[in-house]
Amino acid sequence: MEAGNHTRVSEFFLRGLSDDPELQPLLFGLFLFMYLVTVLGNLLIILAILSDSNLHTPMYFFLSNLSSVDICFISTTVPKMLVNIQAQSKDISYPGCLTQLYFFMIFAGMDGFLLTVMAYDRFVAICHPLHYTVIMNPRLCGLLVLVCWLIIFWVSLINVLLVRWLTFCTGTEIPHFFCEMVQILQVACSDTRINNIFLYVSTAILGVFPLTGIFFSYSLIVSSLMRMSSAAGKYKAFSTCGSHLSVVSLYYGASLGLYLSPAGIHSSQRIPIASVMYTVVTPMLNPFIYSLRNKDVKGALRRLHSRGALCP
């Protein structure tokens, strides 16, 4: 990009999902509905786990953390999108864009890390059931979550600090409905080689390594199940992984389908629409997956509803 003023910009413009004025009320209503369903659904999961002593186990500790992260994840992008639609505006301030980018990377990465930790939890529960409570003690569970937060905090911070060194042309438009790293680097007016290199490193840390950990855990789980003689025992053991596998497939399937598809079929409209799958749809569906496929969570939700109905 040679044309344009290369001074420090004060704002960006977000293209959004559609420029059609007639679609804006529909998009506003649809995304407001999905946002409210996501927040309420994940809050119910958190309240059910906190209120039921039967769910005070490592698996549900990680699930409550996942629900909290999902609420924050969707809250980094959708509220700003709704405000822009309502105000018929596309602008986002430069500090606001970097802040949104920072928290988006944190919560997106934390989603992947928690899914990996949950896979490890299932591995210990199935492959080492007699030592499960000793291995997955509260101290280790808290330490695993803390280490995940620390790694993501620094990786995200370094990425954002590197973006601050870039220059952008005045009036730069980001072809997305939120500030996403790949799209920001594509519209930068200065050299982005260092940013791209660290972005590849970040992708390995926040994406490839967690996904590898999930595959490794489930390969050990499958190997252990193959050695079981009882078919009923195999089904009972693997049924505890059903919800987790569904969420992993939804989250990684959507994100990998977007970023690993051939470059030739990418378009300015396809990328933001496809991004909706893992930024909005996945956090919205997670509570339904865990409540519909899990008898313990369904029981806790019923007891929570019963207590709420008894309160005047």
Secondary structure, DSSP 8 states (H G I E B T S, - for coil): --SS--S--SEEEE--S---GGGHHHHHHHHHHHHHHHHHHHHHHHHHHHH-GGG-SHHHHHHHHHHHHHHHHHHTTHHHHHHHHHHT--EEEHHHHHHHHHHHHHHHHHHHHHHHHHHHHHHHHHHSGGGHHHHT-HHHHHHHHHHHHHHHHHHHHHHHHHHHT----TT-EESSSS--HHHHHHH-SS--HHHHHHHHHHHIIIIIHHHHHHHHHHHHHHHHHHT---HHHHHHHHHTTHHHHHHHHHHHHHHHHHHSS-GGG--TTHHHHHHHIIIIIHHHHHHHHHHHS-HHHHHHHHHHHHHHHH--
